[in-house]
Amino acid sequence: MNILILGGGGREHALAWAVLQNPKCDRLIVAPGNAGIAQIAECSNIDILDNTEILDFCEENSISFIIVGPEAPLENGVVDMLTEAGFLAFGPRQAAARLESSKSFTKEVCDACSAPTAAWARFTEAADAHAYIDRTGAPIVVKADGLAAGKGVIVAMSEQEAHNAIDDILGGAFGAAGSSVVIEEFMEGEEASLFVLCDGTDTLVVGTAQDHKRIGEGDTGPNTGGMGAYSPAPVLTDTVLAAAMDQIVNPTIAEMARRGTPYTGVLYAGLMIEDGRPRLVEYNVRFGDPECQVLMMRLGGQALDLMLACAEGKLAEMRVNWAPDHAMTVVLAAKGYPETTEKGSVIKGLDALKEDAFHMMFHAGTGTRDGQVIATGGRVLNATGRGATLQEARDRAYALADAVDWPDGVFRRDIGWRALG
């Protein structure tokens, strides 16, 4: 079958790598792709936010299956358009994608189905939001209501920091995503990620992971899109996982169906676990990045079968065939990230890296210039290792990261510290 993956980051490189291991894949195209993806698949520079252009491309190239990587095309209704045109697509329709594109919508759904989450309030006027902070105090979490590329969340440890976050968000720092602000209770505990496939009716857990969102070692400094991740997540024991499914995920899926907007695709539940009790931090409607990289290393070619079954409404027939292994990814970012970064620095040494089922360098923000790989974004590479133990996976990931010749790159040295001690 001919398969199209929409996106061009580390998540999409990992998806492409896994899909290509499945014999069902005859031809793989990734749009727009990146320098690493171009080494294993065809790349196309179609505009992934132009639904008509995507539809025309699928028709012209006899595409059988479309996998949507990032959230923006989902919010833009690409799955609605493709499905109505007779194509098979992996991802939620626009109405269901609101579970990520509107934090207040998610909170309303949680309230309706009694899913445990943080206390919250939504504001469009700064004065009202500031008054709320004065009443509740800090620490507290301030979020842009809409999509902000993973950066519209401020964990304010002081009231002044919270007031500043309100002014930034409602003042336009995150564009249209900040037309309203959601303020949430600060939840104590350990955070983990749960990934569940849904076909509108049935659900299937496809993995757990923990990521490191903050830029600095010891999980300090500002939030980022993610500086590393590992799978599985030790804190998500069988008991905690069962509670998360019974109390949070399955009630959410039932509530979405009740509203006439059944959820299909992967549902990524960010959870806070305290004393063995999970609460929802937020939902994302696509695979996480960099969590997807560790999940795909562990899933391999079966990932395509699972996504196909999900899109076809046949999830009840599927089981995940997990190996008793671990994976870790370390994000190499451009100096200055998550603030201003310089683009165009040359990355050397990639051709000499070992790449197999246990070692992969997934590209995120890369391009080419004069035959050389260059950095084109903030998060640039994902050094990913797999092993029988988390320590073995860590050793392989860091060996890859250390082998890259990129003076303008930086990475954390402590990914997995909670699990490894």
C-alpha positions as CSV (number, residue, x, y, z in Angstrom):
1,M,0.0,0.0,0.0
2,N,1.0,3.6,-0.6
3,I,1.2,5.5,2.7
4,L,1.5,9.3,3.4
5,I,2.7,10.6,6.7
6,L,2.0,14.3,7.4
7,G,4.7,16.1,9.4
8,G,8.4,16.7,9.4
9,G,9.8,16.2,13.0
10,G,11.3,13.6,15.1
11,R,7.9,12.0,15.7
12,E,7.4,11.6,12.0
13,H,10.8,10.2,11.4
14,A,10.1,7.5,14.1
15,L,6.7,6.8,12.5
16,A,8.3,6.4,9.1
17,W,11.0,4.1,10.5
18,A,8.4,1.8,12.1
19,V,6.0,1.8,9.1
20,L,8.8,0.8,6.7
21,Q,9.5,-2.3,8.8
22,N,6.0,-3.6,7.9
23,P,5.7,-5.5,4.6
24,K,2.3,-3.9,3.9
25,C,4.1,-0.7,3.1
26,D,5.0,-0.5,-0.6
27,R,5.7,3.2,-0.9
28,L,6.1,5.8,1.8
29,I,5.9,9.5,1.3
30,V,6.4,12.0,4.2
31,A,5.3,15.7,3.9
32,P,7.4,17.8,4.4
33,G,9.9,15.4,6.0
34,N,13.4,16.4,7.0
35,A,17.0,15.5,6.2
36,G,16.9,12.2,8.1
37,I,13.5,11.1,6.7
38,A,14.7,11.8,3.2
39,Q,17.3,9.0,3.6
40,I,14.6,6.4,4.1
41,A,11.5,7.7,2.4
42,E,10.2,10.1,-0.3
43,C,9.6,13.6,0.8
44,S,7.1,16.1,-0.6
45,N,6.8,19.8,0.2
46,I,3.0,20.0,0.1
47,D,1.4,22.4,2.5
48,I,0.0,20.1,5.3
49,L,-2.4,22.9,6.4
50,D,-3.9,23.1,2.9
51,N,-6.6,20.3,2.9
52,T,-7.3,20.7,-0.8
53,E,-3.6,20.3,-1.7
54,I,-3.4,17.2,0.5
55,L,-6.5,15.6,-1.1
56,D,-5.2,16.3,-4.6
57,F,-1.8,14.8,-3.7
58,C,-3.5,11.6,-2.3
59,E,-5.6,11.2,-5.4
60,E,-2.6,11.7,-7.8
61,N,-0.4,9.3,-5.9
62,S,-3.0,6.6,-5.2
63,I,-2.5,6.9,-1.4
64,S,-4.1,4.1,0.6
65,F,-3.5,5.3,4.1
66,I,-2.7,8.7,5.7
67,I,-1.1,9.1,9.1
68,V,-1.3,12.5,10.6
69,G,1.6,13.4,12.8
70,P,1.2,16.9,14.3
71,E,-1.9,18.5,15.9
72,A,-2.3,21.5,13.6
73,P,-3.7,19.5,10.5
74,L,-6.0,17.7,12.9
75,E,-7.4,21.0,14.2
76,N,-7.7,22.1,10.6
77,G,-10.0,19.2,9.8
78,V,-7.8,17.2,7.5
79,V,-9.2,13.8,8.7
80,D,-12.8,15.0,8.0
81,M,-11.9,15.9,4.5
82,L,-10.0,12.8,3.7
83,T,-12.6,10.5,5.2
84,E,-15.4,12.1,3.4
85,A,-13.4,11.7,0.1
86,G,-13.1,8.0,0.8
87,F,-9.6,7.8,2.1
88,L,-8.5,5.9,5.2
89,A,-6.8,8.3,7.7
90,F,-5.4,7.9,11.2
91,G,-6.3,10.6,13.6
92,P,-9.4,12.3,15.1
93,R,-11.9,14.5,13.2
94,Q,-11.8,18.2,13.9
95,A,-14.6,18.2,16.6
96,A,-12.8,15.4,18.5
97,A,-9.4,17.1,18.1
98,R,-10.7,19.9,20.4
99,L,-9.5,17.6,23.3
100,E,-6.1,19.2,22.5
101,S,-7.0,22.4,20.7
102,S,-9.1,23.7,23.6
103,K,-8.0,23.1,27.2
104,S,-11.3,24.5,28.5
105,F,-13.2,22.0,26.3
106,T,-11.2,19.1,27.8
107,K,-11.9,20.3,31.3
108,E,-15.7,20.5,30.5
109,V,-15.5,16.9,29.2
110,C,-13.7,15.8,32.3
111,D,-16.3,17.5,34.5
112,A,-19.1,15.8,32.5
113,C,-17.7,12.3,32.9
114,S,-16.2,12.8,36.4
115,A,-12.7,12.2,35.3
116,P,-10.3,13.3,38.0
117,T,-8.3,16.4,37.0
118,A,-7.1,19.7,38.5
119,A,-9.5,22.4,39.6
120,W,-9.7,25.0,36.9
121,A,-11.1,28.3,35.7
122,R,-11.1,30.1,32.3
123,F,-10.8,33.8,31.6
124,T,-10.8,36.2,28.7
125,E,-10.3,39.3,30.7
126,A,-6.9,39.9,32.4
127,A,-8.4,41.7,35.4
128,D,-10.6,38.7,36.3
129,A,-7.6,36.3,35.9
130,H,-5.4,38.5,38.1
131,A,-8.1,38.6,40.8
132,Y,-8.3,34.8,40.7
133,I,-4.6,34.5,41.3
134,D,-4.9,36.9,44.2
135,R,-7.5,34.7,45.7
136,T,-5.8,31.3,45.1
137,G,-2.1,32.1,45.4
138,A,0.8,30.1,44.1
139,P,2.1,27.7,43.0
140,I,-0.4,27.5,40.1
141,V,-0.5,26.6,36.4
142,V,-1.4,29.2,33.7
143,K,-2.1,27.9,30.2
144,A,-3.0,29.4,26.9
145,D,-6.4,27.8,26.0
146,G,-5.5,26.9,22.4
147,L,-2.6,25.2,20.6
148,A,0.7,26.8,21.4
149,A,3.2,24.2,20.0
150,G,3.7,22.8,23.5
151,K,5.0,26.1,24.9
152,G,1.8,27.8,26.3
153,V,2.0,26.3,29.7
154,I,3.6,28.2,32.6
155,V,4.0,26.5,36.0
156,A,4.1,29.6,38.2
157,M,5.8,29.0,41.5
158,S,5.1,32.6,42.7
159,E,2.1,34.9,42.3
160,Q,4.1,37.4,40.4
161,E,5.1,34.7,37.9
162,A,1.5,33.8,37.5
163,H,0.5,37.5,36.9
164,N,3.3,37.8,34.3
165,A,2.1,34.7,32.5
166,I,-1.5,36.1,32.3
167,D,-0.2,39.3,30.8
168,D,1.9,37.4,28.3
169,I,-0.8,35.0,27.2
170,L,-3.7,37.5,27.0
171,G,-1.3,40.1,25.6
172,G,-0.7,38.0,22.5
173,A,2.6,36.1,23.2
174,F,1.0,32.9,21.8
175,G,-1.2,34.5,19.2
176,A,-4.8,33.2,18.8
177,A,-4.0,30.4,21.2
178,G,-4.0,32.9,24.0
179,S,-7.3,34.6,23.4
180,S,-8.4,33.0,26.6
181,V,-6.4,31.6,29.6
182,V,-7.0,28.5,31.7
183,I,-5.7,28.6,35.2
184,E,-5.4,25.3,37.0
185,E,-4.5,23.9,40.4
186,F,-0.9,22.9,40.8
187,M,-0.8,19.2,41.1
188,E,1.8,17.4,43.2
189,G,3.2,14.0,42.1
190,E,5.1,12.3,39.3
191,E,4.0,12.9,35.7
192,A,3.8,10.2,33.1
193,S,2.3,9.7,29.6
194,L,-0.2,7.1,28.6
195,F,-0.9,6.3,24.9
196,V,-4.1,4.7,23.9
197,L,-5.5,3.9,20.5
198,C,-9.3,4.5,20.1
199,D,-11.6,3.6,17.2
200,G,-14.6,5.5,18.5
201,T,-15.7,2.5,20.6
202,D,-12.9,0.3,21.7
203,T,-9.5,1.3,23.3
204,L,-6.1,-0.3,23.3
205,V,-3.1,0.8,25.4
206,V,-0.1,1.0,23.1
207,G,2.5,2.3,25.6
208,T,3.6,4.4,28.5
209,A,6.5,6.9,28.7
210,Q,7.9,9.7,30.8
211,D,9.4,12.8,29.3
212,H,11.5,15.7,30.6
213,K,9.8,18.9,29.6
214,R,12.2,21.4,31.3
215,I,15.4,22.6,29.6
216,G,17.7,22.2,32.6
217,E,19.1,19.1,34.3
218,G,17.2,18.1,37.5
219,D,14.1,19.2,35.6
220,T,14.8,22.9,36.1
221,G,14.2,26.0,33.9
222,P,11.5,26.8,31.4
223,N,9.3,24.3,29.7
224,T,10.2,23.0,26.3
225,G,8.6,20.7,23.8
226,G,10.5,17.9,25.5
227,M,14.2,17.2,26.1
228,G,14.1,13.4,26.3
229,A,11.9,10.5,27.2
230,Y,11.9,6.8,28.1
231,S,9.5,3.9,28.0
232,P,7.9,2.2,29.8
233,A,7.1,4.5,32.7
234,P,7.8,2.8,36.0
235,V,5.2,4.9,37.9
236,L,2.4,3.6,35.6
237,T,2.1,0.2,37.4
238,D,-0.6,-2.2,36.3
239,T,-2.8,-0.9,39.2
240,V,-2.3,2.8,38.3
241,L,-2.8,2.1,34.6
242,A,-6.1,0.3,35.3
243,A,-7.3,3.2,37.3
244,A,-6.3,5.7,34.6
245,M,-8.2,3.7,32.0
246,D,-11.3,3.1,34.2
247,Q,-11.5,6.6,35.7
248,I,-10.1,8.9,33.0
249,V,-9.7,7.5,29.5
250,N,-12.7,5.2,29.0
251,P,-15.1,7.7,30.6
252,T,-13.7,10.4,28.2
253,I,-14.2,8.2,25.2
254,A,-17.8,7.4,26.3
255,E,-18.5,11.1,26.8
256,M,-17.2,12.0,23.4
257,A,-19.4,9.3,21.8
258,R,-22.3,10.6,23.8
259,R,-21.8,14.1,22.3
260,G,-21.8,12.7,18.8
261,T,-18.1,13.3,18.3
262,P,-16.6,9.8,18.7
263,Y,-12.8,9.8,19.1
264,T,-10.6,7.9,16.7
265,G,-6.8,7.9,16.6
266,V,-4.2,7.9,19.4
267,L,-5.2,9.7,22.6
268,Y,-2.2,10.8,24.6
269,A,-3.1,11.3,28.3
270,G,-0.7,13.3,30.4
271,L,-1.2,12.1,33.9
272,M,-0.1,13.2,37.4
273,I,0.3,10.3,39.8
274,E,0.3,11.0,43.6
275,D,0.1,8.1,46.1
276,G,-1.0,5.7,43.3
277,R,-3.9,7.9,42.2
278,P,-3.8,9.3,38.6
279,R,-5.3,12.6,37.6
280,L,-5.4,14.1,34.1
281,V,-3.0,16.9,33.3
282,E,-4.1,17.3,29.7
283,Y,-4.9,15.3,26.5
284,N,-3.1,15.5,23.2
285,V,-4.6,14.0,20.1
286,R,-1.5,12.7,18.5
287,F,1.7,10.9,19.5
288,G,3.9,12.9,21.8
289,D,7.3,14.1,20.6
290,P,9.8,12.8,21.8
291,E,7.7,10.0,23.4
292,C,6.8,8.7,19.9
293,Q,10.4,7.9,19.3
294,V,10.7,5.5,22.2
295,L,7.3,3.9,21.5
296,M,8.2,3.3,17.9
297,M,11.6,1.8,18.8
298,R,9.7,-0.7,21.0
299,L,6.7,-1.3,18.7
300,G,8.5,-1.6,15.3
301,G,6.5,-2.8,12.3
302,Q,3.4,-3.8,14.2
303,A,2.7,0.0,14.7
304,L,1.3,0.1,11.2
305,D,-1.1,-2.8,11.8
306,L,-2.3,-1.2,15.0
307,M,-2.9,2.2,13.3
308,L,-4.7,0.6,10.4
309,A,-7.0,-1.4,12.7
310,C,-7.8,1.8,14.6
311,A,-8.7,3.7,11.4
312,E,-10.8,0.7,10.2
313,G,-12.7,0.3,13.4
314,K,-11.2,-3.1,14.1
315,L,-9.3,-2.4,17.3
316,A,-11.2,-5.0,19.3
317,E,-9.3,-7.7,17.1
318,M,-5.9,-6.4,18.0
319,R,-3.3,-7.0,20.7
320,V,0.0,-5.3,21.3
321,N,3.0,-7.7,21.1
322,W,5.4,-6.1,23.6
323,A,9.0,-7.2,24.0
324,P,10.3,-6.9,27.7
325,D,12.5,-4.1,26.7
326,H,13.2,-0.4,27.4
327,A,13.9,2.6,25.2
328,M,15.3,6.1,25.8
329,T,15.7,9.2,23.6
330,V,17.9,12.2,24.2
331,V,17.0,15.5,22.5
332,L,19.9,17.4,21.0
333,A,18.8,21.1,20.7
334,A,20.3,24.2,19.3
335,K,22.0,26.5,21.7
336,G,19.5,29.1,23.0
337,Y,16.5,26.8,22.9
338,P,13.7,27.3,23.9
339,E,14.3,31.0,23.3
340,T,16.0,32.3,20.2
341,T,18.2,29.9,18.3
342,E,20.5,30.3,15.3
343,K,19.6,28.2,12.3
344,G,22.0,26.8,9.7
345,S,24.8,25.4,11.8
346,V,26.4,22.3,10.2
347,I,26.0,18.9,11.9
348,K,28.8,16.3,11.2
349,G,29.4,12.7,12.1
350,L,25.9,11.5,11.4
351,D,26.9,9.1,8.6
352,A,29.2,7.2,10.9
353,L,26.5,6.5,13.5
354,K,25.3,3.0,14.2
355,E,21.7,2.6,13.2
356,D,19.7,-0.6,13.8
357,A,16.8,-1.9,16.0
358,F,18.7,-0.8,19.1
359,H,20.3,2.5,17.9
360,M,18.6,5.2,16.0
361,M,19.2,8.9,15.4
362,F,15.8,10.4,14.5
363,H,16.0,13.8,12.9
364,A,13.7,16.6,14.0
365,G,14.7,20.1,12.9
366,T,17.2,19.3,10.1
367,G,17.7,20.2,6.4
368,T,20.5,20.1,3.9
369,R,22.8,22.7,2.4
370,D,25.5,21.9,-0.1
371,G,25.3,18.3,0.7
372,Q,25.6,18.8,4.5
373,V,23.0,18.3,7.2
374,I,22.2,21.6,9.0
375,A,20.0,22.6,12.0
376,T,16.7,24.2,11.0
377,G,14.9,24.3,14.3
378,G,15.1,24.3,18.1
379,R,14.9,20.6,18.8
380,V,17.1,19.1,16.1
381,L,18.0,15.4,16.7
382,N,16.8,12.5,18.9
383,A,19.5,10.0,19.9
384,T,17.5,6.9,20.7
385,G,18.6,3.6,22.2
386,R,16.8,0.4,23.1
387,G,17.9,-2.3,25.5
388,A,17.0,-5.1,27.9
389,T,17.2,-2.6,30.7
390,L,16.7,1.2,31.0
391,Q,20.4,1.6,31.8
392,E,21.3,-0.3,28.6
393,A,19.0,1.9,26.6
394,R,20.4,5.0,28.2
395,D,24.0,4.0,27.5
396,R,23.2,3.5,23.8
397,A,21.3,6.7,23.5
398,Y,24.1,8.8,25.1
399,A,26.7,7.0,23.0
400,L,24.9,8.2,19.9
401,A,24.5,11.8,21.3
402,D,28.2,12.0,22.2
403,A,29.3,10.8,18.7
404,V,27.7,13.7,16.9
405,D,30.0,16.5,15.9
406,W,27.9,19.6,16.5
407,P,29.4,22.4,18.6
408,D,26.2,24.4,18.4
409,G,24.1,21.6,20.0
410,V,23.3,21.0,23.6
411,F,21.6,18.2,25.5
412,R,20.7,17.1,29.0
413,R,22.9,14.5,30.7
414,D,20.2,13.3,33.2
415,I,17.4,11.9,31.1
416,G,15.8,9.1,33.1
417,W,17.1,10.2,36.4
418,R,13.9,9.5,38.2
419,A,13.8,5.9,37.1
420,L,17.5,5.2,37.4
421,G,18.1,7.0,40.7
